Amino acid sequence: MDKALIYIVDDDEKIRELMQEILNKNYETMSFESGRAALESFNNRQPEIMLLDIRMPEMDGYEVCKRIRELDPDDNTAIIFITGKDSHDERMQCYHVGCDDYLVKPFDFDELEAKLEKVKRYHQKSQDLLNQQSMAQNIAFQAMTEASQYGIVLQFIKQTFTTNNASQLASAVFQTLAKLNLAGSIQFRTEHQTLSFRSSEQACNPIEEEVFELLKNRGRIFDFQNKTMFNDKHVAILIKDMPVDDEVLYGRLRDILAAVVEGVESRLMDFDRKDTLLVVMDSIRATMSTMETQFRKHEVATVDTMEKLMLKMEQGFQFLDLTDDQESFFMGLIEESMQQLVALYMAGKDIDSQFNEICSKLSACLDNN
């Protein structure tokens, strides 16, 4: 199997040589002392991964990254920035120009290998998903074709009622964003897991997940450059191409997307409540099964006890020298008690049946939702 090609772009010769010495064991490498030299080679042979220093003379890493993304619009080359700063602004700028991940100097080579493997796996999964696609990624709502942007929100809310899980809900959001001519990423944060999507079929890359983490406490709506983050407790939507130059359209889209986020938040809570009810239903069914078993045991034990009692009473009457009326009186008392016990047992069975009927109705309601 051919080794993956890595470009090492750094103006420090010692760093380039050291990286090559380490990486040549598992990768094919090409070394460049400037971004311009790497760009000239890029058209001839495109690498799978580029390790790109940010601080370089003539052309810095940000500019190189922008030009690579112009030459490679499908993001076939993964770009990992090598930076000496670990600041919020630095990370946001890395994300803005389109890199896949970043590495802060000084770093050990185990960390470098881990980053490379992580980015490789992400890009491989992305390529596999793209190769497997046999249908269009976004299904448009026919009813929304001539509708206004606010009508799109109503249609979206209606569609969420038919979704049954986070994946279907994410797909509905992406369809709505496409109708609004917007591109974005979504993150769902539940009690049990965090799910991030950059499309219906593709997960977010590492730096996008970092952006969600950095901005989740920046308020319900947070703007930076031409991007806007919409936050709620369990959902966040990052819009990557807000029309900031059109003040009216920008303001209208902010209102629309805020409503979309609220709709998604509400549906996620419905999923959570449904999951909770399902757990409760399972517990009730288990309890009812145990009760039914106990009822059966109780029925057998009661019948056995009463039969033994009747036998002992009949045997005892022979020694008590009771009259026929006295024997009939005591036997009547016993039979009456037995009838009362049977009535109690049947009442318990009736309660069991009522619980089972309630469980069946709840299950039907959950299935319809």
C-alpha positions as CSV (number, residue, x, y, z in Angstrom):
1,M,0.0,0.0,0.0
2,D,1.4,3.4,-1.0
3,K,2.4,5.7,1.8
4,A,0.5,9.0,2.3
5,L,2.3,12.0,1.0
6,I,2.9,14.8,3.6
7,Y,4.2,18.3,2.8
8,I,6.3,19.8,5.5
9,V,6.3,23.6,5.1
10,D,8.5,25.5,7.5
11,D,11.3,28.1,7.2
12,D,13.3,26.4,9.9
13,E,15.5,23.8,8.2
14,K,16.3,21.9,11.4
15,I,12.6,21.4,12.1
16,R,12.0,20.2,8.6
17,E,14.8,17.7,8.8
18,L,13.7,16.5,12.2
19,M,10.1,16.0,11.0
20,Q,11.2,14.2,7.9
21,E,13.5,11.9,9.9
22,I,10.6,10.9,12.2
23,L,7.8,10.8,9.6
24,N,9.6,8.9,6.8
25,K,9.1,5.7,8.7
26,N,5.3,5.7,8.0
27,Y,4.9,8.5,5.4
28,E,6.3,9.9,2.2
29,T,7.4,13.4,2.8
30,M,8.4,16.5,0.8
31,S,10.0,19.5,2.5
32,F,9.6,23.2,1.6
33,E,11.2,26.2,3.1
34,S,8.4,28.6,2.0
35,G,4.8,28.6,1.2
36,R,5.4,29.8,-2.3
37,A,7.6,26.8,-3.0
38,A,4.9,24.4,-1.6
39,L,2.2,26.1,-3.8
40,E,4.3,25.7,-6.9
41,S,4.7,21.9,-6.2
42,F,1.0,21.5,-5.2
43,N,-0.3,21.6,-8.8
44,N,2.1,18.9,-9.8
45,R,1.5,16.5,-6.9
46,Q,-1.1,17.1,-4.3
47,P,-0.4,15.8,-0.8
48,E,-2.8,14.0,1.5
49,I,-1.6,16.2,4.5
50,M,0.2,19.5,4.8
51,L,2.1,20.4,8.0
52,L,2.1,24.2,7.7
53,D,4.0,26.7,9.8
54,I,2.1,29.9,10.4
55,R,5.0,32.4,10.9
56,M,7.0,32.5,7.7
57,P,8.5,35.3,5.7
58,E,7.0,36.5,2.4
59,M,3.8,34.5,2.7
60,D,2.5,33.3,6.1
61,G,0.6,30.1,6.7
62,Y,-2.8,31.7,6.6
63,E,-2.3,33.0,3.1
64,V,-0.9,29.6,2.0
65,C,-4.0,27.8,3.5
66,K,-6.4,30.2,1.7
67,R,-4.7,29.5,-1.7
68,I,-4.6,25.8,-1.1
69,R,-8.4,25.8,-0.5
70,E,-8.9,27.7,-3.7
71,L,-6.8,25.1,-5.6
72,D,-8.5,22.3,-3.7
73,P,-12.2,23.2,-3.2
74,D,-13.1,19.6,-2.3
75,D,-10.6,19.6,0.7
76,N,-8.7,16.6,-0.5
77,T,-5.6,17.9,1.3
78,A,-5.8,18.1,5.1
79,I,-4.0,21.1,6.6
80,I,-2.5,21.1,10.1
81,F,-1.2,24.4,11.3
82,I,2.0,24.5,13.3
83,T,1.7,27.5,15.6
84,G,3.7,28.9,18.5
85,K,0.6,30.5,20.1
86,D,-2.3,28.9,21.8
87,S,-4.7,31.7,22.0
88,H,-8.4,32.1,21.2
89,D,-7.8,34.5,18.3
90,E,-5.2,32.3,16.8
91,R,-7.5,29.3,16.8
92,M,-10.4,31.2,15.4
93,Q,-8.2,32.5,12.6
94,C,-7.0,29.0,11.9
95,Y,-10.6,27.9,11.6
96,H,-11.5,30.9,9.4
97,V,-9.0,30.2,6.7
98,G,-10.0,26.6,6.5
99,C,-7.5,24.3,8.3
100,D,-8.4,20.9,9.7
101,D,-6.5,21.0,12.9
102,Y,-3.5,22.7,14.6
103,L,-0.5,21.8,16.7
104,V,1.1,24.1,19.3
105,K,4.9,24.3,19.6
106,P,6.7,22.9,21.4
107,F,5.2,19.4,20.8
108,D,6.4,15.9,21.1
109,F,6.2,13.6,18.1
110,D,3.7,11.2,19.7
111,E,1.3,14.2,19.7
112,L,2.2,14.9,16.1
113,E,1.6,11.2,15.1
114,A,-1.8,11.3,17.0
115,K,-2.8,14.4,15.1
116,L,-1.8,12.9,11.7
117,E,-3.8,9.7,12.4
118,K,-6.8,11.7,13.6
119,V,-6.9,13.8,10.5
120,K,-6.2,10.8,8.2
121,R,-9.2,8.9,9.7
122,Y,-11.4,11.9,9.4
123,H,-10.5,12.5,5.7
124,Q,-10.8,8.8,4.9
125,K,-14.3,8.7,6.4
126,S,-15.2,11.8,4.5
127,Q,-14.0,10.3,1.2
128,D,-15.8,7.0,1.9
129,L,-19.1,8.8,2.6
130,L,-18.7,10.9,-0.6
131,N,-18.0,7.7,-2.7
132,Q,-21.0,6.0,-1.2
133,Q,-23.5,8.7,-2.0
134,S,-26.0,7.6,-4.6
135,M,-28.7,10.1,-3.9
136,A,-28.8,13.9,-3.6
137,Q,-27.8,15.2,-0.1
138,N,-30.7,17.6,0.3
139,I,-34.4,16.9,-0.3
140,A,-36.2,20.2,-0.9
141,F,-39.7,20.9,0.4
142,Q,-42.0,21.3,-2.6
143,A,-44.4,23.3,-0.5
144,M,-41.6,25.8,0.3
145,T,-40.6,26.5,-3.3
146,E,-42.5,29.7,-3.5
147,A,-42.9,30.3,0.2
148,S,-41.3,33.2,2.1
149,Q,-38.3,32.7,4.4
150,Y,-40.7,32.9,7.4
151,G,-42.8,30.2,5.8
152,I,-39.7,28.0,5.6
153,V,-39.5,28.1,9.4
154,L,-43.1,27.0,9.7
155,Q,-42.5,24.1,7.3
156,F,-39.4,23.2,9.3
157,I,-41.3,23.0,12.6
158,K,-43.9,20.9,10.9
159,Q,-41.2,18.5,9.6
160,T,-39.5,18.1,13.0
161,F,-42.7,16.4,14.2
162,T,-42.0,13.5,11.8
163,T,-38.4,13.1,13.0
164,N,-37.6,10.3,15.5
165,N,-33.9,10.7,16.2
166,A,-31.0,13.2,16.1
167,S,-29.8,12.2,12.7
168,Q,-33.2,12.8,11.1
169,L,-33.5,16.1,12.9
170,A,-30.0,17.2,11.7
171,S,-31.1,16.3,8.1
172,A,-34.2,18.5,8.5
173,V,-32.0,21.4,9.6
174,F,-29.6,21.1,6.7
175,Q,-32.5,21.0,4.3
176,T,-33.8,24.2,5.8
177,L,-30.4,25.9,5.6
178,A,-30.1,24.9,2.0
179,K,-33.5,26.6,1.3
180,L,-32.1,29.8,3.0
181,N,-29.0,29.5,0.8
182,L,-26.8,29.1,3.9
183,A,-24.1,26.7,4.9
184,G,-23.5,25.6,8.5
185,S,-22.7,23.0,11.1
186,I,-24.8,21.6,13.9
187,Q,-24.0,20.3,17.3
188,F,-26.5,18.4,19.6
189,R,-25.5,18.2,23.3
190,T,-27.5,15.6,25.3
191,E,-27.0,14.1,28.7
192,H,-25.4,11.0,27.2
193,Q,-23.5,12.2,24.1
194,T,-22.5,15.1,21.9
195,L,-23.1,14.8,18.1
196,S,-21.6,17.2,15.6
197,F,-22.6,17.4,11.9
198,R,-21.2,19.4,9.0
199,S,-23.8,17.8,6.6
200,S,-26.4,15.1,6.8
201,E,-23.8,12.4,6.1
202,Q,-20.6,14.0,7.4
203,A,-19.3,14.7,10.9
204,C,-17.5,17.9,11.9
205,N,-13.7,18.0,11.7
206,P,-11.6,18.6,14.9
207,I,-11.3,22.3,14.6
208,E,-15.1,22.8,14.1
209,E,-15.7,20.9,17.3
210,E,-13.2,23.2,19.0
211,V,-15.1,26.2,17.7
212,F,-18.4,24.8,19.2
213,E,-16.6,24.3,22.5
214,L,-15.1,27.8,22.5
215,L,-18.3,29.6,21.7
216,K,-21.0,27.6,23.6
217,N,-21.0,30.1,26.5
218,R,-20.8,33.2,24.3
219,G,-24.6,33.9,24.5
220,R,-27.5,32.9,22.4
221,I,-26.2,34.7,19.2
222,F,-22.5,35.4,18.7
223,D,-21.1,37.0,15.6
224,F,-17.5,36.8,14.3
225,Q,-16.4,37.9,10.8
226,N,-19.1,36.6,8.4
227,K,-20.1,33.7,10.8
228,T,-22.7,33.5,13.5
229,M,-23.2,31.0,16.3
230,F,-26.7,30.3,17.5
231,N,-26.7,28.6,21.0
232,D,-29.3,27.0,23.1
233,K,-28.9,24.6,26.0
234,H,-28.8,21.4,23.9
235,V,-28.2,22.6,20.4
236,A,-25.8,25.0,18.5
237,I,-25.9,26.0,14.9
238,L,-22.8,27.6,13.3
239,I,-23.6,29.5,10.1
240,K,-20.5,30.0,8.0
241,D,-21.7,32.5,5.4
242,M,-24.0,35.1,6.9
243,P,-24.8,38.0,4.5
244,V,-23.3,40.7,6.8
245,D,-23.2,43.2,3.9
246,D,-27.0,43.1,3.6
247,E,-28.3,44.5,6.9
248,V,-32.0,43.8,6.3
249,L,-31.4,40.2,5.1
250,Y,-28.9,39.6,7.9
251,G,-31.3,40.7,10.5
252,R,-34.2,38.7,9.1
253,L,-32.0,35.5,8.9
254,R,-30.9,36.0,12.6
255,D,-34.6,36.0,13.6
256,I,-35.4,33.0,11.4
257,L,-32.4,30.9,12.7
258,A,-33.2,31.8,16.3
259,A,-36.6,30.3,15.8
260,V,-35.1,27.2,14.1
261,V,-32.8,26.7,17.1
262,E,-35.8,26.9,19.4
263,G,-37.6,24.3,17.4
264,V,-34.6,22.0,17.4
265,E,-34.2,22.4,21.2
266,S,-37.9,21.6,21.7
267,R,-37.7,18.4,19.6
268,L,-34.6,17.2,21.3
269,M,-36.4,17.6,24.6
270,D,-39.2,15.5,23.1
271,F,-36.7,12.8,22.2
272,D,-35.4,12.9,25.8
273,R,-38.9,12.6,27.3
274,K,-39.7,9.8,25.0
275,D,-36.6,7.9,26.0
276,T,-37.4,8.5,29.7
277,L,-40.9,7.1,29.2
278,L,-39.5,4.1,27.4
279,V,-37.3,3.4,30.3
280,V,-40.3,3.8,32.7
281,M,-42.4,1.5,30.5
282,D,-39.7,-1.2,30.6
283,S,-39.6,-0.9,34.3
284,I,-43.4,-1.2,34.6
285,R,-43.5,-4.2,32.3
286,A,-40.8,-5.9,34.4
287,T,-42.7,-5.1,37.6
288,M,-45.9,-6.4,36.1
289,S,-44.2,-9.6,35.1
290,T,-42.9,-10.1,38.6
291,M,-46.4,-9.4,40.0
292,E,-48.0,-11.9,37.7
293,T,-45.6,-14.5,38.8
294,Q,-46.2,-13.7,42.4
295,F,-50.0,-13.9,41.8
296,R,-49.7,-17.3,40.3
297,K,-47.6,-18.5,43.3
298,H,-50.1,-16.9,45.7
299,E,-53.0,-18.6,43.9
300,V,-51.3,-22.1,44.2
301,A,-50.3,-21.5,47.8
302,T,-53.8,-20.3,48.8
303,V,-55.6,-23.2,47.2
304,D,-53.2,-25.7,48.7
305,T,-53.6,-24.1,52.2
306,M,-57.4,-24.1,52.0
307,E,-57.5,-27.7,50.8
308,K,-55.3,-28.8,53.7
309,L,-57.4,-26.7,56.1
310,M,-60.6,-28.4,54.8
311,L,-59.0,-31.8,55.2
312,K,-57.9,-31.1,58.8
313,M,-61.3,-29.7,59.7
314,E,-63.1,-32.8,58.4
315,Q,-60.7,-35.0,60.3
316,G,-61.1,-32.9,63.4
317,F,-64.9,-33.0,63.4
318,Q,-64.7,-36.8,64.0
319,F,-63.1,-36.1,67.5
320,L,-65.2,-33.1,68.4
321,D,-68.5,-34.9,68.4
322,L,-70.3,-32.0,66.7
323,T,-73.8,-32.1,65.5
324,D,-74.6,-32.0,61.8
325,D,-75.8,-28.4,62.2
326,Q,-72.5,-27.4,64.0
327,E,-70.4,-29.0,61.3
328,S,-72.4,-27.3,58.6
329,F,-72.0,-24.0,60.3
330,F,-68.2,-24.3,60.5
331,M,-67.9,-25.6,57.0
332,G,-70.0,-22.6,55.8
333,L,-67.6,-20.2,57.5
334,I,-64.6,-21.8,55.8
335,E,-66.3,-21.8,52.4
336,E,-67.2,-18.1,52.8
337,S,-63.6,-17.3,53.7
338,M,-62.4,-19.2,50.6
339,Q,-64.8,-17.2,48.4
340,Q,-63.4,-14.0,49.9
341,L,-59.9,-15.0,49.2
342,V,-60.8,-15.9,45.6
343,A,-62.5,-12.5,45.2
344,L,-59.3,-10.7,46.5
345,Y,-57.2,-12.7,44.1
346,M,-59.5,-11.9,41.1
347,A,-59.4,-8.2,42.1
348,G,-55.6,-8.3,42.0
349,K,-55.8,-9.9,38.5
350,D,-58.1,-7.2,37.4
351,I,-55.6,-4.5,38.5
352,D,-52.9,-6.4,36.6
353,S,-55.1,-6.4,33.5
354,Q,-55.7,-2.6,33.9
355,F,-52.0,-1.9,34.2
356,N,-51.3,-4.0,31.1
357,E,-54.0,-2.1,29.2
358,I,-52.4,1.2,30.3
359,C,-49.0,0.1,29.2
360,S,-50.4,-1.0,25.8
361,K,-52.0,2.5,25.2
362,L,-48.8,4.3,26.3
363,S,-46.7,2.1,23.9
364,A,-49.1,2.9,21.1
365,C,-48.8,6.7,21.8
366,L,-45.0,6.5,21.9
367,D,-44.9,4.6,18.6
368,N,-47.1,7.3,17.0
369,N,-44.7,10.0,18.2
